[in-house]
């Protein structure tokens, strides 16, 4: 029997400047739980630490017990009754630094991830866009604004 391909494809993590398309059509997020489980499995597979060590880090971050067996269940696409909670998934991302995986999953709903000081790059782009918009407005006003006469009144 052939092995089933993981629901989360590593090629989904490629960076792109293309705006992601929000999930809006019927069934657009069908199977998302399997994809999240597959993403968890990929994160755990790629981490150099043991699952026990990752579980320990998660337990410390969350101040709650997360066991290696829980991670095994979260990473299994077949165990539909053991989906990872959003809070624990976010903690896993923080513990492993796998923002690329988070970004790939968020791309499915039309979002991207900006990490740490990358927000400064986003702000810079915003400022440059605002400067361009204001320069265009200045050009328009230069063409249509009347001169201000002495006395301030119209004749």
Contact map, one row per residue, 1 for C-alpha under 8 A:
11100000000000000000000000000000000000000000000000000000000000000000000000000000000000000000000000000000000000000000000000000000000000000000000000000000000
11110000000000000000000000000000000000000000000000000000000000000000000000000000000000000000000000000000000000000000000000000000000000000000000000000000000
11111000000000000000000000000000000000000000000000000000000000000000000000000000000000000000000000000000000000000000000000000000000000000000000000000000000
01111100000000000000000000000000000000000000000000000000000000000000000000000000000000000000000000000000000000000000000000000000000000000000000000000000000
00111110000000000000000000000000000000000000000000000000000000000000000000000000000000000000000000000000000000000000000000000000000000000000000000000000000
00011111100000000000000000000000001001000000000000000000000000000000000000000000000000000000000000000000000000000000000000000000000000000000000000000000000
00001111100000000000000000000000011001100000000000000000000000000000000000001000000000000000000000000000000000000000000000000000000000000000000000000000000
00000111110100000000000000000000011101100000000000000000000000000000000000000000000000000000000000000000000000000000000000000000000000000000000000000000000
00000111111110000000000000000000000000000000000000000000000000000000000000000000000000000000000000000000000000000000000000000000000000000000000000000000000
00000001111111000000000000000000000000000000000000000000000000000000000000000000000000000000000000000000000000000000000000000000000000000000000000000000000
00000000111111000000000000000000000000000000000000000000000000000000000000000000000000000000000000000000000000000000000000000000000000000000000000000000000
00000001111111000000000000000000000000000000000000000000000000000000000000000000000000000000000000000001000000000000000000000000000000000000000000000000000
00000000111111100000000000000000000000000000000000000000000000000000000000000000000000000000000000011011000000000000000000000000000000000000000000000000000
00000000011111110000000000000000000000000000000000000000000000000000000000000000000000000000000000000001000000000000000000000000000000000000000000000000000
00000000000011111000000000000000000000000000000000000000000000000000000000000000000000000000000000000000000000000000000000000000000000000000000000000000000
00000000000001111110000000000000000000000000000000000000000000000000000000000000000000000000000000000000000000000000000000000000000000000000000000000000000
00000000000000111110000000000000000000000000000000000000000000000000000000000000000000000000000000000000000000000000000000000000000000000000000000000000000
00000000000000011111000000000000000000000000000000000000000000000000000000000000000000000000000000000000000000000000000000000000000000000000000000000000000
00000000000000011111100000000000000000000000000000000000000000000000000000000000000000000000000000000000000001000000000000000000000000000000000000000000000
00000000000000000111110000000000000000000000000000000000000000000000000000000000000000000000000000000000001111110000000000000000000000000000000000000000000
00000000000000000011111000000000000000000000000000000000000000000000000000000000000000000000000000000000001111000000000000000000000000000000000000000000000
00000000000000000001111100000000000000000000000000000000000000000000000000000000000000000000000000000000001111100000000000000000000000000000000000000000000
00000000000000000000111110011000000000000000000000000000000000000000000000000000000000000000000000000000000111000000000000000000000000000000000000000000000
00000000000000000000011111010000000000000000000000000000000000000000000000000000000000000000000000000000000000000000000000000000000000000000000000000000000
00000000000000000000001111110000000000000000000000000000000000000000000000000000000000000000000000000000000000000000000000000000000000000000000000000000000
00000000000000000000000111110000000000000000000000000000000000000000000000000000000000000000000000000000000000000000000000000000000000000000000000000000000
00000000000000000000000011111100000000000000000000000000000000000000000000000000000000000000000000000000000000000000000000000000000000000000000000000000000
00000000000000000000001111111100000000000000000000000000000000000000000000000000000000000000000000000000000000000000000000000000000000000000000000000000000
00000000000000000000001000111111000000000000000000000000000000000000000000000000000000000000000000000000000100000000000000000000000000000000000000000000000
00000000000000000000000000111111000000000000000000000000000000000000000000000000000000000000000000000000000000000000000000000000000000000000000000000000000
00000000000000000000000000001111111000000000000000000000000000000000000000000000000000000000000000000000000000000000000000000000000000000000000000000000000
00000000000000000000000000001111111100000000000000000000000000000000000000000000000000000000000000000000000000000000000000000000000000000000000000000000000
00000000000000000000000000000011111110000000000000000000000000000000000000001001001000000000000000000000000000000000000000000000000000000000000000000000000
00000011000000000000000000000011111111000000000000000000000000000000000000001101000000000000000000000000000000000000000000000000000000000000000000000000000
00000111000000000000000000000011111111100000000000000000000000000000000000001000000000000000000000000000000000000000000000000000000000000000000000000000000
00000001000000000000000000000001111111110000000000000000000000000000000000000000000000000000000000000000100000000000000000000000000000000000000000000000000
00000000000000000000000000000000111111111000000000000000000000000000000001111000001100000000000000000000000000000000000000000000000000000000000000000000000
00000111000000000000000000000000011111111100000000000000000000000000000000111000000000000000000000000000000000000000000000000000000000000000000000000000000
00000011000000000000000000000000001111111110000000000000000000000000000000100000000000000000000000001000000000000000000000000000000000000000000000000000000
00000000000000000000000000000000000111111111000000000000000000000000000001100000000000001000000000000000000000000000000000000000000000000000000000000000000
00000000000000000000000000000000000011111111100000000000000000000000000001110000000000000000000000000000000000000000000000000000000000000000000000000000000
00000000000000000000000000000000000001111111110000000000000000000000000000000000000000000000000000000000000000000000000000000000000000000000000000000000000
00000000000000000000000000000000000000111111111000000000000000000000000000000000000000000000000101001000000000000000000000000000000000000000000000000000000
00000000000000000000000000000000000000011111111000100000000000000000000000000000000000000000000000000000000000000000000000000000000000000000000000000000000
00000000000000000000000000000000000000001111111100000000000000000000000000000000000000000000000000000000000000000000000000000000000000000000000000000000000
00000000000000000000000000000000000000000111111100000000000000000000000000000000000000000000000000000000000000000000000000000000000000000000000000000000000
00000000000000000000000000000000000000000011111111000000000000000000000000000000000000000000000100000000000000000000000000000000000000000000000000000000000
00000000000000000000000000000000000000000000111111000000000000000000000000000000000000000000000000000000000000000000000000000000000000000000000000000000000
00000000000000000000000000000000000000000000001111111100000000000000000000000000000000000000000000000000000000000000000000000000000000000000000000000000000
00000000000000000000000000000000000000000000001111111100000000000000000000000000000000000000000000000000000000000000000000000000000000000000000000000000000
00000000000000000000000000000000000000000001000011111110000000000001001000000000000000000000000000000000000000000000000000000000000000000000000000000000000
00000000000000000000000000000000000000000000000011111111000000000011000000000000000000000000000000000000000000000000000000000000000000000000000000000000000
00000000000000000000000000000000000000000000000011111111100000000000000000000000000000000000000000000000000000000000000000000000000000000000000000000000000
00000000000000000000000000000000000000000000000011111111110000000001000000000000000000000000001100000000000000000000000000000000000000000000000000000000000
00000000000000000000000000000000000000000000000000111111111000000111001000000000000000000000000000000000000000000000000000000000000000000000000000000000000
00000000000000000000000000000000000000000000000000011111111100000110000000000000000000000000000000000000000000000000000000000000000000000000000000000000000
00000000000000000000000000000000000000000000000000001111111110000000000000000000000000000000001000000000000000000000000000000000000000000000000000000000000
00000000000000000000000000000000000000000000000000000111111111000100000000000000000000010011001000000000000000000000000000000000000000000000000000000000000
00000000000000000000000000000000000000000000000000000011111111111110000000000000000000000000000000000000000000000000000000000000000000000000000000000000000
00000000000000000000000000000000000000000000000000000001111111110000000000000000000000000000000000000000000000000000000000000000000000000000000000000000000
00000000000000000000000000000000000000000000000000000000111111110000000000000000000000000010001000000000000000000000000000000000000000000000000000000000000
00000000000000000000000000000000000000000000000000000000011111111000000000000000000000010010000000000000000000000000000000000000000000000000000000000000000
00000000000000000000000000000000000000000000000000000000001111111000000000000000000000000000000000000000000000000000000000000000000000000000000000000000000
00000000000000000000000000000000000000000000000000000000001111111100000000000000000000000000000000000000000000000000000000000000000000000000000000000000000
00000000000000000000000000000000000000000000000000000000001001111110000000000000000000000000000000000000000000000000000000000000000000000000000000000000000
00000000000000000000000000000000000000000000000000000011011000011111011000000000000000000000000000000000000000000000000000000000000000000000000000000000000
00000000000000000000000000000000000000000000000000010011001000001111111000000000000000000000000000000000000000000000000000000000000000000000000000000000000
00000000000000000000000000000000000000000000000000110110000000000111111100000000000000000000000000000000000000000000000000000000000000000000000000000000000
00000000000000000000000000000000000000000000000000000000000000000011111110000000000000000000000000000000000000000000000000000000000000000000000000000000000
00000000000000000000000000000000000000000000000000000000000000000111111111000000000000000000000000000000000000000000000000000000000000000000000000000000000
00000000000000000000000000000000000000000000000000100010000000000111111111100000000000000000000000000000000000000000000000000000000000000000000000000000000
00000000000000000000000000000000000000000000000000000000000000000001111111110000000000000000000000000000000000000000000000000000000000000000000000000000000
00000000000000000000000000000000000000000000000000000000000000000000111111110010011000000000000000000000000000000000000000000000000000000000000000000000000
00000000000000000000000000000000000010011000000000000000000000000000011111111010011100000000000000000000000000000000000000000000000000000000000000000000000
00000000000000000000000000000000000011111000000000000000000000000000001111111000000000000000000000000000000000000000000000000000000000000000000000000000000
00000000000000000000000000000000000011001000000000000000000000000000000111111110000000000000000000000000000000000000000000000000000000000000000000000000000
00000010000000000000000000000000111011000000000000000000000000000000000001111111000000000000000000000000000000000000000000000000000000000000000000000000000
00000000000000000000000000000000010000000000000000000000000000000000000000011111000000000000000000000000000000000000000000000000000000000000000000000000000
00000000000000000000000000000000000000000000000000000000000000000000000011011111111000000000000000000000000000000000000000000000000000000000000000000000000
00000000000000000000000000000000110000000000000000000000000000000000000000001111111000000000000000000000000000000000000000000000000000000000000000000000000
00000000000000000000000000000000000000000000000000000000000000000000000000000011111000000000000000000000000000000000000000000000000000000000000000000000000
00000000000000000000000000000000000000000000000000000000000000000000000011000011111100000000000000000000000000000000000000000000000000000000000000000000000
00000000000000000000000000000000100010000000000000000000000000000000000011000011111110000000000000000000000000000000000000000000000000000000000000000000000
00000000000000000000000000000000000010000000000000000000000000000000000001000000011111011000000000000000000000000000000000000000000000000000000000000000000
00000000000000000000000000000000000000000000000000000000000000000000000000000000001111111000000000000000000000000000000000000000000000000000000000000000000
00000000000000000000000000000000000000000000000000000000000000000000000000000000000111111100000000000000000000000000000000000000000000000000000000000000000
00000000000000000000000000000000000000000000000000000000000000000000000000000000000011111110000000000000000000000000000000000000000000000000000000000000000
00000000000000000000000000000000000000000000000000000000010001000000000000000000000111111111000000000000000000000000000000000000000000000000000000000000000
00000000000000000000000000000000000000010000000000000000000000000000000000000000000111111111100000000000000000000000000000000000000000000000000000000000000
00000000000000000000000000000000000000000000000000000000000000000000000000000000000001111111110000000000000000000000000000000000000000000000000000000000000
00000000000000000000000000000000000000000000000000000000010011000000000000000000000000111111111000000000000000000000000000000000000000000000000000000000000
00000000000000000000000000000000000000000000000000000000010000000000000000000000000000011111111100000000000000000000000000000000000000000000000000000000000
00000000000000000000000000000000000000000000000000000000000000000000000000000000000000001111111111100100000000000000000000000000000000000000000000000000000
00000000000000000000000000000000000000000000000000000000000000000000000000000000000000000111111111100000000000000000000000000000000000000000000000000000000
00000000000000000000000000000000000000000000000000000100110010000000000000000000000000000011111110000000000000000000000000000000000000000000000000000000000
00000000000000000000000000000000000000000010001000000100000000000000000000000000000000000001111111000000000000000000000000000000000000000000000000000000000
00000000000000000000000000000000000000000000000000000000000000000000000000000000000000000000111111100000000000000000000000000000000000000000000000000000000
00000000000000000000000000000000000000000010000000000000000000000000000000000000000000000000110111111100000000000000000000000000000000000000000000000000000
00000000000000000000000000000000000000000000000000000000000000000000000000000000000000000000110011111110000000001010000000000000000000000000000000000000000
00000000000010000000000000000000000000000000000000000000000000000000000000000000000000000000000001111111000000001000000000000000000000000000000000000000000
00000000000010000000000000000000000000100010000000000000000000000000000000000000000000000000000001111111100000000000000000000000000000000000000000000000000
00000000000000000000000000000000000000000000000000000000000000000000000000000000000000000000100001111111110000001000000000000000000000000000000000000000000
00000000000010000000000000000000000000000000000000000000000000000000000000000000000000000000000000111111111000111000000000000000000000000000000000000000000
00000000000111000000000000000000000000000000000000000000000000000000000000000000000000000000000000011111111100010000000000000000000000000000000000000000000
00000000000000000000000000000000000100000000000000000000000000000000000000000000000000000000000000001111111110000000000000000000000000000000000000000000000
00000000000000000000000000000000000000000000000000000000000000000000000000000000000000000000000000000111111111111000000000000000000000000000000000000000000
00000000000000000001110000000000000000000000000000000000000000000000000000000000000000000000000000000011111111110000000000000000000000000000000000000000000
00000000000000000001111000001000000000000000000000000000000000000000000000000000000000000000000000000001111111100000000000000000000000000000000000000000000
00000000000000000001111000000000000000000000000000000000000000000000000000000000000000000000000000000000111111100000000000000000000000000000000000000000000
00000000000000000011111000000000000000000000000000000000000000000000000000000000000000000000000000000000011111110000000000000000000000000000000000000000000
00000000000000000001010000000000000000000000000000000000000000000000000000000000000000000000000000000010011111111000000000000000000000000000000000000000000
00000000000000000001000000000000000000000000000000000000000000000000000000000000000000000000000000000011011001111100000000000000000000000000000000000000000
00000000000000000000000000000000000000000000000000000000000000000000000000000000000000000000000000110110010000111110000000000000000000000000000000000000000
00000000000000000000000000000000000000000000000000000000000000000000000000000000000000000000000000000000000000011111011000000000000000000000000000000000000
00000000000000000000000000000000000000000000000000000000000000000000000000000000000000000000000000100000000000001111111000000000000000000000000000000000000
00000000000000000000000000000000000000000000000000000000000000000000000000000000000000000000000000000000000000000111111000000000000000000000000000000000000
00000000000000000000000000000000000000000000000000000000000000000000000000000000000000000000000000000000000000000011111110000000000000000000000000000000000
00000000000000000000000000000000000000000000000000000000000000000000000000000000000000000000000000000000000000000111111111000000000000000000000000000000000
00000000000000000000000000000000000000000000000000000000000000000000000000000000000000000000000000000000000000000111111111100000000000000000000000000000000
00000000000000000000000000000000000000000000000000000000000000000000000000000000000000000000000000000000000000000000111111110000000000000000000000000000000
00000000000000000000000000000000000000000000000000000000000000000000000000000000000000000000000000000000000000000000111111111000000000000000000000000000000
00000000000000000000000000000000000000000000000000000000000000000000000000000000000000000000000000000000000000000000011111111100000000000000000000000000000
00000000000000000000000000000000000000000000000000000000000000000000000000000000000000000000000000000000000000000000001111111110000000000000000000000000000
00000000000000000000000000000000000000000000000000000000000000000000000000000000000000000000000000000000000000000000000111111111000000000000000000000000000
00000000000000000000000000000000000000000000000000000000000000000000000000000000000000000000000000000000000000000000000011111111100000000000000000000000000
00000000000000000000000000000000000000000000000000000000000000000000000000000000000000000000000000000000000000000000000001111111110000000000000000000000000
00000000000000000000000000000000000000000000000000000000000000000000000000000000000000000000000000000000000000000000000000111111111000000000000000000000000
00000000000000000000000000000000000000000000000000000000000000000000000000000000000000000000000000000000000000000000000000011111111100000000000000000000000
00000000000000000000000000000000000000000000000000000000000000000000000000000000000000000000000000000000000000000000000000001111111110000000000000000000000
00000000000000000000000000000000000000000000000000000000000000000000000000000000000000000000000000000000000000000000000000000111111111000000000000000000000
00000000000000000000000000000000000000000000000000000000000000000000000000000000000000000000000000000000000000000000000000000011111111100000000000000000000
00000000000000000000000000000000000000000000000000000000000000000000000000000000000000000000000000000000000000000000000000000001111111110000000000000000000
00000000000000000000000000000000000000000000000000000000000000000000000000000000000000000000000000000000000000000000000000000000111111111000000000000000000
00000000000000000000000000000000000000000000000000000000000000000000000000000000000000000000000000000000000000000000000000000000011111111100000000000000000
00000000000000000000000000000000000000000000000000000000000000000000000000000000000000000000000000000000000000000000000000000000001111111110000000000000000
00000000000000000000000000000000000000000000000000000000000000000000000000000000000000000000000000000000000000000000000000000000000111111111000000000000000
00000000000000000000000000000000000000000000000000000000000000000000000000000000000000000000000000000000000000000000000000000000000011111111100000000000000
00000000000000000000000000000000000000000000000000000000000000000000000000000000000000000000000000000000000000000000000000000000000001111111110000000000000
00000000000000000000000000000000000000000000000000000000000000000000000000000000000000000000000000000000000000000000000000000000000000111111111000000000000
00000000000000000000000000000000000000000000000000000000000000000000000000000000000000000000000000000000000000000000000000000000000000011111111100000000000
00000000000000000000000000000000000000000000000000000000000000000000000000000000000000000000000000000000000000000000000000000000000000001111111110000000000
00000000000000000000000000000000000000000000000000000000000000000000000000000000000000000000000000000000000000000000000000000000000000000111111110000000000
00000000000000000000000000000000000000000000000000000000000000000000000000000000000000000000000000000000000000000000000000000000000000000011111110000000000
00000000000000000000000000000000000000000000000000000000000000000000000000000000000000000000000000000000000000000000000000000000000000000001111111000000000
00000000000000000000000000000000000000000000000000000000000000000000000000000000000000000000000000000000000000000000000000000000000000000000111111100000000
00000000000000000000000000000000000000000000000000000000000000000000000000000000000000000000000000000000000000000000000000000000000000000000000111110000000
00000000000000000000000000000000000000000000000000000000000000000000000000000000000000000000000000000000000000000000000000000000000000000000000011111000000
00000000000000000000000000000000000000000000000000000000000000000000000000000000000000000000000000000000000000000000000000000000000000000000000001111101000
00000000000000000000000000000000000000000000000000000000000000000000000000000000000000000000000000000000000000000000000000000000000000000000000000111111100
00000000000000000000000000000000000000000000000000000000000000000000000000000000000000000000000000000000000000000000000000000000000000000000000000011111100
00000000000000000000000000000000000000000000000000000000000000000000000000000000000000000000000000000000000000000000000000000000000000000000000000001111100
00000000000000000000000000000000000000000000000000000000000000000000000000000000000000000000000000000000000000000000000000000000000000000000000000011111110
00000000000000000000000000000000000000000000000000000000000000000000000000000000000000000000000000000000000000000000000000000000000000000000000000001111111
00000000000000000000000000000000000000000000000000000000000000000000000000000000000000000000000000000000000000000000000000000000000000000000000000000001111
00000000000000000000000000000000000000000000000000000000000000000000000000000000000000000000000000000000000000000000000000000000000000000000000000000000111
